[in-house]
Structure formats: structure tokens, C-alpha cells
Amino acid sequence: MKAKWVGSILLVAGCLCLATTMATAQQYNMVVVAPCGSLMVTGLNNNGDVVGYDSAINTAFLYTGGLLTSLGLGHADATAVNNGGQVVMWSSTANRSYLYTPPSVWRLVDLGALGVGVGPGPRGSQTTYATAINDSGTIVGYSSITGTTAVWHAFVYANGQMSDLGALSPGTNSNARGINSFGQIVGDSWNSGGHNRAFQMASGTMTDMDPANPGYDSEAMAINDSGQIIVNTNKAWRQQYIANHKLAWVAYPGPYWYTLLYSGGAYTNLGNLGSTMGTFGFGLNRAGDVVGQAIVANGDIHAFLYHAGSMVDLNNVVSNLPGWTLIGAYNINDWGQIVCLRRNPDGQFEIVLLTPVGV
């Protein structure tokens, strides 16, 4: 009886601690920014400006000061914005990316392409897709290379010039996904074994982030000014015989993806939202907070925030969500604001901005 009584006390205490933790978790105010037709890339800066695609006007937008403005480029998606208000956009009509510098919507600069077009017209069928921009206006992304649209390489665009960053293996694709204030670049590229691999640029050279274990897939999504990097991976381990019939642990593509935070030469697994079926990180801020999406126990997709060593379902810290689900968090700024995508049961999508209560 005494053991049961003590156990009951501990159970009640544990529940009270859990309730207190939930009650004191950071809460967020939410505003709707724009309707969105599907899963689209969105950008966010430290001013709380949001860029993306507005399905109501079928064009790229800039949301600033509570107002939504068309950026004047039809059939376009704005993918990133820096703290100076410069925006990069991709046009599905032209299959090209552009740089918008405020305040004039006419100051649209075509970034060009790495290759010479092979199709009709002056541009041919070359593709350029910009993914990120830092405060110096340096842009990264990917572009098809000369003579083909089947192979594309990561690029960096600075001072009006696009440069090819190459690939981990000749003849394969690469994509730059993130750049910080110091010009450090991360992304992913295929290796000779047919695996897509997270890379970082070191002294102008593309370097595999785990060269000792080339037999699995990974992608580096973003890098902050502290050099922390988000890596999504399906890395798993199994024992198999290698040379001289020696049994060893070998990395291979596992059944599920998960997110790692690389910091100071070490990796931290961010965990999950109660299910190991998949976690994908997309953005991080200067403090190392990470946002993304995770598959929960019932198979649905929920937006998450990783902060202070734990992962939080953002659906649990926003009050005004009746009938909607936050399915992805795509960017977080240094003030803790988060840009998300939400969906209702009818399949409608909206881009929303979460702001921490008290900020």
C-alpha cells in the first residue's frame, strides 16, 4: 500500500509538472498573410517582412507593416528576403529568377543562367532558381548548365556575376540552399555512388559533410552566422562484411528521414513529435532555433519548433486555429517570428506569420 501511495504521489507530481510546462510554453499570436495554392517556399527577415506566392493574385508578394503588396511579376514565387528588403523571385513563365531591390518594382534584375540556352529564343530553355540571399545581396540557388537542362549546378550570384559552384561528382546535379552573412554556403549534390549529399563550401571548394560514410542521402538546408547547419538525412546503420571478410557497421539509406543540427563539429538529432516516420528541418535563426515539419503518430504533418533542446508542435501554442492545421514552418527570424503554412479540411492553404507573445 505504501508503494502504491508513493507511486500515486509521483504520478500526480509528474502530471502537475507537465501541465506547468505546457502552460508556460511560449505562446504565439498569428496573422494570416496570404492565400496559397499549395506547398510553396516562403521567406522571412528580421523586420518581420514575409515574401512568397499569393494564389489570389497569382504573383509574388511582399508583406510588410501589415500590408500585402504585389511585386509586379506574374506567375512568380518570392523565395527569400534579406534584412535590407531585397527579394529574390522565380518566374514559372520565364523559368528564371530575379532580384527585386526596393522601393521600385521596376528594378528587377534577371540573374541570368550558368549555361547557354539550347531551346528557342534568346534564353533557350535554361533554368535558374534562387533559394537564398544574405544581407550583402549575395544570392545562391541552382541553374542549368551549358548545353543541357537535365544537369544543374549550385551557383552564387554577387556583383552582377553568376559563378558555378560545381558538383561533388562530375556530370551530376548540385543545389545551394543557404548562405550566411559571411558568405558560407551549404546545399546538396549527388556523389559518384548515386546518393544526394549535404555539402558545405570550404575555401571555395564543395565538400561532402560526411565523406567517410558516402552511402546514404542528406541535404544541408540552411546555415546561420555561427556556422550551425540544418541537415536532413536518412542515415541508418547496419552490419555487413567488407574487405577481408571483416564485419563492420556501414551507413545506408534508412526508411525514414530525420533532422540534425550541426554545430562545432558535432551533430544533434532534433528528435520528433512522437513518431519516427519523418522530420524535416527548413530554417534556423542566429540562436540555433530550428523550424520545419514532422510526421506525427496518426500520419498527419505538423509544423515544429526546436528550441532549448526540445521540439514543440506549433499547433499546441497558437490559440486561433479552429479547423486549421499548421503543416510546415519554413523560416524563423532572430526575434523568434515564424512563417508557416496552414491547411484546412477542404484543402485550402494559407501563409501565416507567428509572433511570440510579448515580443
Residue pairs with C-beta under 8 A, 6 or more apart in sequence:
22 316
25 312
25 316
25 317
26 307
26 312
26 317
26 336
26 356
26 357
27 317
27 318
27 319
27 356
27 357
28 314
28 317
28 318
28 338
28 354
28 355
28 356
28 357
29 318
29 354
29 355
29 356
29 357
30 318
30 320
30 321
30 352
30 353
30 354
30 355
31 66
31 352
31 353
31 355
32 350
32 351
32 352
33 50
33 52
33 63
33 68
33 339
33 350
33 351
33 352
33 353
34 52
34 53
34 54
34 55
34 56
34 61
34 63
34 68
34 350
34 351
35 54
35 55
35 56
35 348
35 349
35 350
35 351
36 52
36 53
36 54
36 55
36 341
36 349
36 350
36 351
37 53
37 55
37 349
38 349
39 328
39 341
39 349
40 52
40 53
40 77
40 341
40 351
41 52
41 77
41 79
41 80
41 131
41 330
42 50
42 51
42 52
42 78
42 79
42 330
42 331
42 339
42 341
42 351
43 50
43 51
43 52
43 78
43 79
43 80
43 81
43 87
43 88
43 331
43 339
44 50
44 51
44 81
44 283
44 330
44 331
44 332
44 333
44 337
44 338
44 339
44 353
45 81
45 82
45 83
45 85
45 333
46 83
46 333
46 334
46 335
47 64
47 83
47 85
48 64
48 333
48 335
48 337
48 353
48 355
49 62
49 63
49 64
49 81
49 85
50 62
50 63
50 64
50 81
50 339
50 351
50 353
51 60
51 61
51 62
51 63
51 71
51 78
51 79
51 80
51 81
51 87
51 89
52 60
52 61
52 77
52 78
52 339
52 351
53 59
53 60
53 61
53 76
53 77
53 78
54 60
54 61
54 68
54 70
55 349
57 70
58 74
58 75
59 70
59 71
59 72
59 73
59 74
59 75
59 76
60 70
60 71
60 73
60 76
60 77
60 78
60 87
60 89
61 68
61 69
61 70
61 71
61 78
62 68
62 69
62 71
62 78
62 81
62 85
62 87
63 69
63 353
64 85
71 78
71 87
71 89
71 100
71 105
72 105
72 106
72 108
73 89
73 91
73 98
73 100
73 108
74 91
74 93
75 91
75 92
75 93
76 89
76 90
76 91
76 92
76 93
76 98
77 89
77 90
77 92
78 87
78 88
78 89
78 100
79 88
79 89
79 90
79 97
79 129
79 130
79 131
79 132
80 87
80 88
80 130
80 131
80 132
80 133
81 87
81 88
81 133
82 133
82 134
82 135
82 137
83 135
84 135
84 137
85 101
85 102
86 99
86 100
86 101
86 102
86 133
86 137
87 99
87 100
87 102
87 133
88 97
88 98
88 99
88 100
88 111
88 130
88 131
88 132
88 133
88 139
88 141
89 97
89 98
89 99
89 100
89 108
89 130
90 96
90 97
90 98
90 128
90 129
90 130
91 97
91 98
94 123
95 125
95 126
95 127
95 128
96 110
96 111
96 112
96 113
96 123
96 127
96 128
97 111
97 128
97 129
97 130
97 139
97 141
98 108
98 109
98 110
98 111
99 108
99 109
99 111
99 130
99 133
99 137
99 139
99 157
100 107
100 108
101 107
101 109
109 160
111 128
111 130
111 139
111 157
111 162
112 128
112 162
113 123
113 126
113 127
113 128
113 143
113 144
113 162
114 126
114 128
114 143
114 144
114 145
114 146
114 152
114 153
114 155
114 162
114 164
115 126
115 143
115 144
115 145
115 146
115 147
115 148
116 124
116 126
116 146
116 147
117 123
117 124
117 125
117 126
118 124
118 125
118 126
118 147
118 148
118 149
119 125
119 126
119 149
125 144
125 149
126 143
126 144
126 149
127 143
127 144
127 149
127 152
128 141
128 142
128 143
128 144
128 155
128 162
129 141
129 142
129 143
130 139
130 140
130 141
130 157
131 140
131 141
131 142
131 175
131 176
131 177
131 178
132 139
132 140
132 141
132 176
132 177
132 178
132 179
132 222
133 139
133 140
133 179
134 179
134 180
134 181
134 183
135 181
136 158
136 181
136 183
137 158
138 156
138 157
138 158
138 179
138 183
139 156
139 157
139 158
139 179
140 154
140 155
140 156
140 157
140 176
140 177
140 178
140 179
140 185
140 187
141 154
141 155
141 157
141 175
141 176
142 152
142 153
142 154
142 155
142 173
142 174
142 175
142 176
143 152
143 153
143 155
143 162
144 150
144 151
144 152
145 151
145 152
145 153
145 164
151 171
151 172
151 173
152 173
152 174
152 175
153 164
153 165
153 166
153 167
153 173
153 174
154 164
154 165
154 166
154 167
154 174
154 175
154 176
154 185
154 187
154 189
154 206
155 162
155 163
155 164
155 165
155 176
156 162
156 163
156 165
156 176
156 179
156 185
157 163
165 174
165 176
165 185
165 201
165 206
166 174
166 206
167 173
167 174
167 189
167 190
167 206
168 174
168 189
168 190
168 191
168 192
168 197
168 199
168 206
168 208
169 189
169 190
169 191
169 192
172 189
172 190
172 191
172 192
173 189
173 190
174 187
174 188
174 189
174 190
174 199
174 206
175 187
175 188
175 189
176 185
176 186
176 187
177 186
177 187
177 188
177 219
177 220
177 221
177 222
178 185
178 186
178 187
178 220
178 221
178 222
178 223
178 229
178 230
179 185
179 186
179 223
180 223
180 224
180 225
180 227
181 225
182 225
184 200
184 201
184 223
184 227
185 200
185 201
185 223
186 198
186 199
186 200
186 201
186 220
186 221
186 222
186 223
186 229
187 198
187 199
187 219
187 220
188 196
188 197
188 198
188 199
188 218
188 219
188 220
189 196
189 197
189 199
189 206
190 196
190 197
191 197
191 208
191 214
193 214
193 215
195 214
195 215
195 216
195 217
195 253
196 217
196 218
196 219
197 208
197 209
197 210
197 214
197 217
197 218
197 219
198 208
198 209
198 210
198 218
198 219
198 220
198 229
198 231
198 233
199 206
199 207
199 208
199 209
199 220
200 207
200 209
200 220
200 223
200 229
201 207
208 214
209 218
209 220
209 229
209 231
209 262
210 218
210 235
210 251
213 235
213 250
213 251
215 250
215 251
215 252
215 253
216 233
216 234
216 235
216 236
216 251
216 252
216 253
216 254
217 233
217 234
217 235
217 253
218 231
218 232
218 233
218 234
218 235
219 231
219 232
219 233
220 229
220 230
220 231
220 262
221 230
221 231
221 232
221 281
221 282
221 283
222 229
222 230
222 281
222 282
222 283
222 284
223 229
223 230
224 284
224 285
224 286
224 288
225 286
226 263
226 286
226 288
227 263
227 264
228 261
228 262
228 263
228 284
228 288
229 261
229 262
229 263
230 259
230 260
230 261
230 262
230 281
230 282
230 283
230 284
230 290
230 292
231 259
231 260
231 261
231 262
231 267
231 281
232 257
232 258
232 259
232 260
232 279
232 280
232 281
233 257
233 258
233 259
233 260
234 253
234 254
234 255
234 256
234 257
234 258
235 251
235 253
235 254
236 251
236 252
236 253
236 254
236 255
237 249
237 250
237 251
237 252
238 249
238 250
238 252
239 247
239 248
239 249
239 250
240 247
240 248
240 250
241 247
241 248
242 248
242 250
256 276
256 277
256 278
257 278
257 279
257 280
258 269
258 270
258 272
258 276
258 278
258 279
259 269
259 270
259 279
259 280
259 281
259 290
259 292
259 306
260 267
260 268
260 269
260 270
261 267
261 268
261 270
261 281
261 284
261 288
261 290
261 306
263 288
270 279
270 281
270 290
270 306
270 311
271 279
271 306
271 310
271 311
272 279
272 294
272 311
273 279
273 294
273 295
273 296
273 302
273 304
273 311
273 313
274 296
274 297
275 294
275 295
275 296
275 297
277 295
277 299
278 294
278 295
279 292
279 293
279 294
279 295
279 304
279 311
280 292
280 293
280 294
281 290
281 291
281 292
281 306
282 291
282 292
282 293
282 328
282 329
282 330
282 331
283 290
283 291
283 292
283 329
283 330
283 331
283 332
284 290
284 291
284 332
285 332
285 333
285 334
285 336
286 334
287 334
289 305
289 306
289 307
289 332
289 336
290 305
290 306
290 332
291 303
291 304
291 305
291 306
291 314
291 329
291 330
291 331
291 332
291 338
291 340
292 303
292 304
292 306
292 328
292 329
292 330
293 301
293 302
293 303
293 304
293 327
293 328
293 329
294 301
294 302
294 304
294 311
294 313
295 301
296 302
296 313
300 325
300 327
301 327
301 328
302 313
302 314
302 315
302 325
302 326
302 327
303 313
303 314
303 315
303 326
303 327
303 328
303 329
303 338
303 340
303 341
304 311
304 312
304 313
304 314
304 329
305 311
305 312
305 314
305 329
305 332
305 338
306 312
314 326
314 329
314 338
314 340
314 354
315 321
315 325
315 326
318 326
318 354
321 342
323 344
323 345
324 342
324 343
324 344
324 350
325 342
325 343
325 344
326 340
326 341
326 342
326 352
327 340
327 341
327 342
327 343
328 340
328 341
329 338
329 339
329 340
329 354
330 339
330 340
330 341
331 338
331 339
332 338
332 339
335 356
335 359
336 355
336 356
336 359
337 353
337 354
337 355
337 356
337 359
338 353
338 354
339 351
339 352
339 353
339 354
340 351
340 352
340 353
340 354
341 349
341 350
341 351
341 352
342 349
342 350
342 352
343 349
343 350
